[in-house]
Amino acid sequence: MTRRAPAAPVAPAPAPLSPAEQAAARLAAKNATFDQARGNIFTTTGTTSDTISRAAIQDLPQGDNASVEKVLLQMPGVSQDSAASGSLHVRNDHGNLQYRINGILLPDGVTGLGSIFDTSFIGSMSLVTGALPAEYGLRTTGLIDIKTRTDLFNNSGSVGVYGGSFGTIQPSFEYGGTFGNTCPTPTPGAYTKANPDCFAGVQYYFTGRYTQNSVGIESATPTYNAFHDFSQQDRGFAYMSAYVDPTTRVSLIAGTAYNNFQIPNRPDQPTTLGSAFGVSSFNSLLLNENQVETTQFSVLTAQKSYDGFDGQLSFFTRYSNLHYTPDPIGDLLINGVASDISRRSLVNGLQGDGSYKLGDSHTLRAGFSVSGEQVFVGNTSLVEPTDINGNPIDAPFNITDNVSKLGWLAGVYVQDEWKLTNQLTMNYGLRFDQMDQFVTANQFSPRLSFTYKPFENTTFHAGYARYFTPPVLVEAAPVNINAFNNTTAAVPTNQGSDPVLPERSHYFDAGVDQTFKFGCGSDGKNCSSLDLGVDAYYKIATDLIDNGFFGQALVLSAFNYARGYNEGIEFKGKLTSGNLQLYGNVAIAQQRANDPVSNQYLFGNTPLPDLGGLTEFQYLQSHFIYTDHNQFVTASAGASYKFCGRPATAAEAFGDNGLSWCGVTLSADAIYGSGLRNGDANIGSVPAYTQVNLGIKREFLLPNDLKPMTIRFDVVNLFDRIYEIRDGSGIGVFAPQFGPRRGFYVGISKKI
């Protein structure tokens, strides 16, 4: 007798979505449609880019407790520097980066020591370099393209705390949702398909983070504990969005940051003056220098998508304030000057961008931007007079040198993305930029690039761009150097103090990206992938802009080299196989420049044996040198593995059935640098270094709770490698800065 096989169990039909859930699903679909439309406005055709997702950021050691700058160090061609010098360099350039959130350019402000936002709201972050299309102007070394998370408005959030070594305490919170609704009262079956005349009310998201530690910026000594380096930092971010009608979305982005830093001390600094206020000696470990930074920014945007046209119009504003306070007696005795420096900037502007698809072959794009920036640069310096022989006289007095300026920037562009064949695309355009700041200048800048895809997973790109880069307004403020004559703060007056000029450059870039897919399922999906890429670039610059510290205050001053060359090649690779991810990047590059043509007084006028008896200024006039932020070899690598690929259930996390690895993620990352430049005229370099970080986290569910909890443990600088980022020598380098010592950190967060 044949036994009948038991019938296969029938999966129960999914429960119908509630009206609220159906409305949320429709809203998510509408958001995705508008996000895609916004992507049509901006293109990166012909460039090279590297993107990190939110999931990848969270899986890195420290996760979203790490700053944006630390995450960027894991991208190709990004080298580490001290916080005072901007924390990083892309392709060996100093600064010249533009940050965009959802396509909107954040305007320049005052460069400080702290980050102005963190990574918790980021859905993806891309570093775009190369020959940028015409729609990207002014800051062109790299585009940091940030897109907000797609799940910001799902009526949920999280709270957490992170901390550990060096007195680190970092509580954080986030929450997002939707309120209000213009949809009619639902009836049974009303939400079975999208209704274009029904859209939700206001969507909102906000996040905040507080950080406190005893290593606010890099220590000036190799000791485990820094001297005088306490810091408190607050950051907040808000994002609101609403649909005015089915084709129009309005959004508001706002952020705030307050950073308070003690400036690290180092022992045994000699005094340069005989006495000040009757004091003849001073212990440099007792210096009390501090810096406070405040930043607020907001962007109001209206986006329209209708009948092949996608457009976006934005109003943006940013306020920045930096105040450096010296130790009056200590700085005067040690440095010969104690400068109290304030820098304030208020920027307001408009940006408009649009695209229109003209048939199957052409996508036309055009736009404009205009901004006005009011700056104030205040400098009150305590100095001593000198006699006819240059000897200081103990009669300190203040010299005040204040500058105020309203500067303007404007730009307009037009470009066409022309699909010549199914494999070959040409993107060409022209932009015009006008600046009216401490100098007035303008430039027409053509752009041209080609992208060739002979096969589905192979992409070649090559491009040329003409760039025009104004200096940061507060860093270009002129100084009345004659006011310091016959004092202990006197500078060379016979070398010149010409104004800082805009940088003009020709940029060439070419590369190839290849993706290999393997291990696919029978349906051709769930493949493993290996992404490889190589990119080479060459830049010829006139009036190359550089920055440095030329006094005891940690505020940047800008200057120009008459000529500059920047060249390099980058290799990158990324493997994704199931729950395993590996990546690695190597960059080989150099930047050379010569002949300072602005703010020449910043350079030394003392003959130096290492320079053949020439002064630093004379040597730079006749020799090409490596810029201080040049690093020949930069590398980064990382790996993460996620067990089960999902949070652990309550039974797996707390049951008695043995150890379960579900919900556990192991990660490691590393950075390598061959060393930034040092010595007179940057003729040497600091030693090479490697820093390795480790992380482990577990995401699990509590009993009767569907929203997971995450605990994590991280080790920064696993091998406690003591290394110098800067050694206090080189052009525009004032003090040593050391990389972080080994630290242990624990975090816990809960979704709500």
URHUQUI-V806091 format. One record per residue. RES is the residue in one letter. OMEGA is omega as a letter, one per 30 degrees, with the letter a starting at -180 (* if undefined). BURIAL is I if it has 16 or more other C-alpha atoms within 10 Angstrom, else O. D_CENTER is the distance of its C-alpha to the mean C-alpha in Angstrom with 1 decimal. Layout:
RES/OMEGA/BURIAL/D_CENTER
RES/OMEGA/BURIAL/D_CENTER
This chain:
M/a/O/74.5
T/l/O/71.0
R/l/O/68.5
R/l/O/66.1
A/l/O/62.5
P/l/O/60.9
A/l/O/58.9
A/a/O/55.2
P/l/O/53.5
V/l/O/52.2
A/l/O/48.8
P/l/O/49.0
A/l/O/47.7
P/l/O/44.3
A/l/O/44.7
P/l/O/44.2
L/l/O/41.1
S/l/O/41.7
P/a/I/41.3
A/a/O/38.1
E/l/O/36.6
Q/l/I/37.7
A/l/I/36.1
A/l/I/32.8
A/l/I/33.0
R/l/I/33.8
L/l/I/30.9
A/l/I/28.5
A/l/O/30.0
K/l/I/29.7
N/l/I/26.0
A/l/O/25.6
T/l/O/27.6
F/l/I/25.6
D/l/O/22.3
Q/l/O/23.9
A/l/I/25.2
R/l/I/21.8
G/l/O/20.8
N/a/I/23.8
I/a/I/22.4
F/a/I/19.4
T/l/I/19.8
T/l/I/18.1
T/l/I/21.6
G/a/I/22.0
T/l/I/18.5
T/a/I/17.1
S/l/I/14.6
D/a/O/13.7
T/l/I/13.3
I/a/I/13.1
S/l/O/15.2
R/a/I/15.5
A/l/O/18.5
A/l/O/16.9
I/a/I/14.2
Q/a/I/17.2
D/l/I/19.2
L/l/I/16.9
P/a/I/18.1
Q/l/I/17.1
G/a/I/16.1
D/l/I/14.2
N/l/I/14.9
A/l/I/12.1
S/l/I/8.7
V/a/I/5.6
E/l/I/5.0
K/l/O/8.6
V/a/I/8.6
L/l/I/6.7
L/l/I/9.5
Q/a/I/11.9
M/a/I/11.3
P/l/I/13.7
G/a/I/13.4
V/a/I/10.4
S/a/I/12.1
Q/l/I/11.8
D/l/I/12.6
S/l/I/13.6
A/a/I/11.7
A/a/I/13.9
S/l/I/12.6
G/l/I/8.9
S/a/I/8.8
L/l/I/8.1
H/l/I/9.6
V/l/I/9.9
R/l/I/13.7
N/l/I/14.6
D/l/I/13.6
H/l/I/12.5
G/l/I/9.6
N/l/I/10.7
L/l/I/7.6
Q/l/I/8.2
Y/l/I/6.8
R/l/I/9.9
I/a/I/11.4
N/l/I/14.7
G/a/I/14.9
I/a/I/14.6
L/l/I/12.7
L/a/I/11.2
P/l/I/13.1
D/l/I/12.5
G/l/I/13.6
V/l/I/14.2
T/a/I/11.8
G/a/I/12.6
L/a/I/12.5
G/l/I/11.1
S/a/I/8.2
I/l/I/9.4
F/l/I/9.2
D/a/I/9.8
T/a/I/10.5
S/a/I/14.1
F/a/I/14.3
I/l/I/12.3
G/l/I/15.0
S/l/I/13.1
M/a/I/9.7
S/l/I/10.3
L/a/I/9.1
V/a/I/11.9
T/l/I/13.4
G/l/I/16.9
A/a/I/19.3
L/l/I/17.6
P/a/I/20.2
A/a/I/21.5
E/l/I/19.7
Y/a/I/16.4
G/l/I/16.9
L/l/I/16.0
R/a/I/12.4
T/l/I/13.3
T/l/I/12.0
G/l/I/9.6
L/l/I/9.0
I/a/I/6.4
D/a/I/9.4
I/l/I/9.7
K/a/I/13.4
T/a/I/14.9
R/l/O/17.5
T/a/O/20.9
D/a/O/22.7
L/a/I/21.5
F/a/I/24.9
N/l/I/27.3
N/l/I/28.8
S/a/O/27.3
G/l/I/24.7
S/l/I/24.3
V/a/I/24.6
G/l/I/23.8
V/a/I/23.6
Y/a/I/22.0
G/a/I/23.0
G/a/I/24.8
S/l/I/24.8
F/l/I/24.4
G/a/O/25.4
T/l/I/22.3
I/a/I/22.8
Q/l/I/20.3
P/a/I/22.1
S/l/I/20.4
F/l/I/21.8
E/l/I/21.2
Y/l/I/23.8
G/a/I/24.3
G/a/I/27.4
T/l/I/29.7
F/a/O/32.5
G/a/O/35.2
N/l/O/36.6
T/l/O/38.4
C/l/O/40.0
P/l/O/43.8
T/a/O/45.3
P/l/O/45.1
T/a/O/48.4
P/l/O/49.1
G/a/O/47.6
A/a/O/45.7
Y/a/I/42.3
T/l/O/43.3
K/a/O/41.3
A/l/I/38.7
N/a/O/40.1
P/a/O/38.2
D/a/O/39.7
C/a/I/38.4
F/a/I/34.8
A/a/I/33.4
G/a/I/32.6
V/l/I/29.4
Q/a/I/26.6
Y/l/I/24.3
Y/l/I/21.6
F/l/I/20.3
T/l/I/18.5
G/a/I/18.4
R/l/I/17.6
Y/l/I/19.1
T/l/I/18.3
Q/l/I/20.9
N/a/I/21.4
S/l/I/23.0
V/a/I/20.2
G/l/I/17.7
I/a/I/16.4
E/l/I/17.7
S/l/I/21.5
A/a/I/23.5
T/l/I/26.2
P/a/I/26.6
T/a/O/28.4
Y/l/O/27.4
N/l/O/27.1
A/l/I/25.4
F/l/I/27.4
H/a/I/26.4
D/a/I/22.8
F/a/I/23.0
S/l/I/20.2
Q/a/I/20.1
Q/l/I/17.0
D/l/I/17.3
R/l/I/15.0
G/a/I/16.4
F/l/I/15.7
A/a/I/18.5
Y/l/I/19.2
M/a/I/22.7
S/l/I/24.4
A/l/I/28.0
Y/l/I/30.2
V/l/O/32.5
D/a/O/34.5
P/a/O/34.3
T/a/I/32.4
T/l/I/30.1
R/l/I/27.2
V/a/I/25.7
S/l/I/22.5
L/l/I/20.9
I/l/I/17.3
A/l/I/17.0
G/l/I/14.9
T/l/I/15.7
A/l/I/14.6
Y/a/I/17.1
N/a/I/16.5
N/a/I/19.6
F/l/I/19.6
Q/l/I/22.6
I/a/I/22.2
P/l/I/23.5
N/l/I/26.9
R/a/I/28.8
P/l/O/32.5
D/l/O/35.2
Q/a/O/33.6
P/l/O/36.7
T/a/I/37.7
T/l/I/38.2
L/l/I/40.6
G/l/O/44.0
S/l/I/43.5
A/a/I/41.8
F/l/O/43.6
G/l/O/46.1
V/a/O/43.7
S/l/O/43.9
S/a/I/41.7
F/l/I/38.4
N/a/O/36.8
S/l/I/33.1
L/a/O/32.2
L/l/O/33.2
L/a/I/30.9
N/l/I/29.3
E/a/I/26.2
N/l/I/23.7
Q/l/I/20.7
V/a/I/19.9
E/l/I/17.0
T/l/I/17.2
T/l/I/15.0
Q/l/I/16.3
F/l/I/15.4
S/l/I/17.4
V/l/I/18.0
L/a/I/21.5
T/l/I/22.0
A/a/I/25.2
Q/a/I/25.3
K/l/I/28.6
S/a/I/29.7
Y/l/O/33.3
D/l/O/35.6
G/l/O/33.2
F/l/I/31.1
D/a/I/27.5
G/a/I/26.0
Q/l/I/23.5
L/a/I/23.8
S/l/I/21.4
F/a/I/21.7
F/l/I/18.6
T/l/I/18.6
R/l/I/16.4
Y/l/I/18.0
S/l/I/16.6
N/l/I/18.9
L/l/I/18.8
H/l/I/22.0
Y/l/I/22.8
T/a/I/26.3
P/l/I/28.2
D/a/I/31.1
P/a/I/33.8
I/a/I/36.4
G/a/I/34.4
D/l/I/31.9
L/a/I/34.9
L/a/I/36.9
I/a/I/34.3
N/a/I/32.4
G/l/I/35.0
V/l/I/32.9
A/a/I/31.2
S/l/I/28.8
D/a/I/27.8
I/l/I/24.8
S/l/I/23.5
R/l/I/20.9
R/a/I/20.8
S/l/I/19.4
L/a/I/20.4
V/l/I/19.2
N/a/I/21.1
G/l/I/21.2
L/l/I/22.2
Q/l/I/20.8
G/a/I/23.2
D/l/I/22.9
G/l/I/25.7
S/l/I/27.1
Y/a/I/30.6
K/a/I/32.0
L/a/O/35.1
G/a/O/37.2
D/a/O/36.1
S/a/O/34.8
H/l/I/32.8
T/a/I/29.8
L/l/I/29.5
R/l/I/26.3
A/l/I/26.2
G/a/I/24.3
F/l/I/23.6
S/l/I/21.5
V/a/I/22.7
S/l/I/21.4
G/a/I/23.0
E/l/I/21.4
Q/a/I/23.7
V/l/I/22.7
F/l/I/24.6
V/a/I/24.3
G/a/I/26.9
N/l/I/28.1
T/a/I/31.2
S/l/I/32.2
L/a/I/35.0
V/l/I/36.9
E/l/I/40.4
P/l/I/42.8
T/l/I/44.2
D/a/O/47.8
I/l/O/49.1
N/l/O/48.4
G/l/O/44.7
N/a/O/45.5
P/l/I/43.7
I/a/I/45.8
D/l/I/45.1
A/a/O/44.9
P/l/I/41.2
F/a/O/40.2
N/l/O/37.2
I/a/O/35.8
T/l/O/33.8
D/a/I/31.7
N/l/I/30.0
V/l/O/28.4
S/a/O/27.8
K/l/I/26.7
L/a/I/26.2
G/a/I/24.2
W/l/I/23.9
L/l/I/21.9
A/l/I/23.3
G/l/I/22.9
V/a/I/24.9
Y/l/I/24.9
V/a/I/27.1
Q/a/I/26.9
D/l/I/28.9
E/a/I/28.1
W/l/I/31.5
K/a/I/32.5
L/l/O/35.2
T/l/O/36.3
N/a/O/35.3
Q/a/O/33.4
L/l/I/32.3
T/l/I/29.9
M/l/I/29.3
N/a/I/26.6
Y/a/I/27.5
G/a/I/26.7
L/l/I/26.8
R/l/I/24.8
F/l/I/25.8
D/l/I/23.7
Q/l/I/25.4
M/l/I/24.2
D/a/O/26.5
Q/l/I/25.1
F/l/I/26.6
V/l/O/27.6
T/a/O/28.4
A/l/O/27.5
N/l/I/26.9
Q/l/I/26.7
F/a/O/27.5
S/l/I/25.1
P/l/I/26.6
R/l/I/24.6
L/l/I/26.3
S/l/I/25.4
F/l/I/27.5
T/a/I/26.9
Y/l/I/29.8
K/a/I/30.5
P/l/O/33.9
F/a/O/33.6
E/a/O/31.9
N/a/O/29.5
T/a/I/29.1
T/l/I/26.9
F/l/I/27.0
H/l/I/24.9
A/a/I/25.2
G/l/I/24.2
Y/l/I/24.4
A/l/I/22.4
R/a/I/23.3
Y/l/I/20.4
F/a/I/20.6
T/l/I/17.9
P/l/I/19.0
P/l/I/17.9
V/a/I/16.0
L/a/I/19.2
V/a/I/19.3
E/a/I/18.7
A/a/I/21.5
A/a/I/24.0
P/l/I/27.4
V/l/I/29.2
N/a/O/32.9
I/a/I/33.6
N/l/O/37.4
A/a/O/37.2
F/l/I/36.5
N/l/O/39.5
N/l/I/42.0
T/l/I/39.7
T/l/I/37.8
A/a/I/34.6
A/l/I/36.1
V/l/I/34.1
P/a/I/35.6
T/a/O/36.8
N/a/O/38.3
Q/l/I/35.1
G/l/O/33.8
S/a/I/31.2
D/a/O/30.4
P/l/I/27.7
V/a/I/24.2
L/l/I/24.3
P/l/I/22.0
E/l/I/21.1
R/a/I/22.9
S/l/I/22.5
H/a/I/23.9
Y/l/I/21.7
F/a/I/23.3
D/l/I/21.9
A/a/I/23.8
G/l/I/23.5
V/l/I/25.0
D/a/I/24.1
Q/l/I/26.8
T/l/I/27.3
F/l/O/30.2
K/a/I/31.6
F/l/O/34.2
G/a/O/35.9
C/l/O/36.2
G/a/O/38.5
S/l/O/41.8
D/l/O/40.3
G/a/O/37.7
K/l/O/34.9
N/a/O/32.9
C/l/I/32.2
S/a/I/30.3
S/l/I/27.9
L/l/I/26.7
D/l/I/24.0
L/l/I/24.0
G/l/I/22.3
V/a/I/22.5
D/l/I/21.0
A/a/I/22.1
Y/l/I/21.1
Y/a/I/22.7
K/l/I/21.7
I/a/I/24.3
A/l/I/23.2
T/a/I/25.4
D/l/I/24.3
L/a/I/21.2
I/l/I/18.9
D/a/I/18.0
N/l/I/17.4
G/l/I/18.8
F/a/I/20.5
F/l/I/24.2
G/a/I/25.6
Q/a/I/25.4
A/l/I/22.8
L/l/I/19.1
V/a/I/18.3
L/l/I/17.3
S/a/I/20.0
A/l/I/19.7
F/l/I/22.3
N/l/I/23.3
Y/a/I/24.8
A/a/I/27.5
R/l/I/26.6
G/l/I/23.8
Y/a/I/23.6
N/a/I/20.7
E/l/I/21.7
G/l/I/20.9
I/a/I/21.3
E/l/I/19.3
F/l/I/20.9
K/l/I/19.7
G/a/I/21.7
K/l/I/21.6
L/l/I/24.7
T/a/I/25.3
S/a/I/28.8
G/a/I/29.7
N/l/O/27.9
L/l/I/26.7
Q/l/I/23.4
L/l/I/22.7
Y/l/I/20.1
G/a/I/19.7
N/l/I/18.0
V/l/I/19.4
A/l/I/18.5
I/a/I/21.1
A/l/I/20.3
Q/l/I/21.3
Q/a/I/20.8
R/a/I/23.9
A/l/I/24.9
N/l/I/27.9
D/l/I/29.6
P/a/I/27.8
V/l/I/28.9
S/a/I/27.3
N/a/I/27.3
Q/a/I/29.6
Y/a/I/30.8
L/a/I/27.7
F/a/I/29.2
G/l/I/32.0
N/l/I/35.6
T/l/O/37.2
P/a/O/38.8
L/a/O/37.3
P/a/O/39.3
D/l/O/36.4
L/l/O/36.0
G/a/O/39.8
G/l/O/40.6
L/l/O/38.3
T/l/I/35.9
E/a/I/32.2
F/l/I/32.3
Q/a/I/35.3
Y/a/I/33.8
L/l/I/30.6
Q/a/I/33.0
S/a/O/34.8
H/l/O/32.5
F/l/I/29.3
I/l/I/27.0
Y/l/I/23.9
T/a/I/21.0
D/a/I/19.9
H/l/I/16.5
N/l/I/18.5
Q/a/I/18.7
F/a/I/21.3
V/l/I/20.5
T/a/I/17.3
A/l/I/17.7
S/a/I/16.5
A/l/I/18.7
G/l/I/19.3
A/l/I/22.0
S/l/I/22.9
Y/a/I/26.3
K/l/I/27.3
F/l/I/31.0
C/l/O/32.8
G/a/O/29.6
R/l/O/30.4
P/l/I/30.8
A/l/I/33.9
T/l/I/36.8
A/l/I/38.5
A/l/O/41.3
E/a/I/39.1
A/a/I/37.3
F/a/I/40.3
G/a/O/43.4
D/a/O/45.9
N/l/O/45.7
G/a/O/43.9
L/l/O/40.3
S/l/I/38.0
W/a/O/34.6
C/l/I/33.7
G/a/I/30.3
V/l/I/29.2
T/l/I/26.0
L/a/I/25.6
S/l/I/22.4
A/l/I/21.3
D/a/I/18.5
A/l/I/18.4
I/l/I/16.7
Y/l/I/18.9
G/l/I/18.7
S/l/I/21.7
G/l/I/20.8
L/a/I/19.5
R/l/I/22.2
N/l/I/24.7
G/l/I/28.2
D/l/I/29.8
A/l/I/28.2
N/a/I/25.8
I/l/I/28.7
G/l/I/27.7
S/l/I/24.9
V/a/I/24.2
P/l/O/25.4
A/a/I/23.6
Y/l/I/22.2
T/l/I/21.4
Q/a/I/20.0
V/l/I/21.0
N/l/I/20.1
L/l/I/22.4
G/l/I/22.5
I/l/I/25.2
K/l/I/25.4
R/l/I/28.2
E/a/I/28.3
F/l/I/31.8
L/l/I/34.0
L/l/O/36.2
P/l/O/39.8
N/a/O/40.3
D/a/O/36.6
L/a/O/34.7
K/a/I/31.3
P/l/I/29.9
M/l/I/28.9
T/l/I/26.5
I/a/I/26.8
R/l/I/24.6
F/a/I/25.0
D/l/I/22.4
V/l/I/22.9
V/a/I/20.2
N/a/I/21.5
L/a/I/24.6
F/l/O/26.7
D/l/I/25.8
R/l/O/25.1
I/a/I/25.2
Y/l/I/23.1
E/l/I/21.9
I/l/I/18.5
R/l/I/20.3
D/l/I/24.0
G/l/I/24.4
S/a/I/25.7
G/a/I/24.5
I/l/I/23.7
G/l/I/21.7
V/a/I/21.5
F/a/I/23.4
A/l/I/23.4
P/l/I/22.9
Q/a/I/20.0
F/l/I/20.6
G/a/I/18.7
P/l/I/19.3
R/a/I/22.9
R/a/I/24.0
G/l/I/23.3
F/a/I/24.8
Y/l/I/23.3
V/l/I/25.0
G/l/I/23.8
I/l/I/25.8
S/a/I/25.0
K/l/I/27.3
K/a/I/27.0
I/*/O/29.1
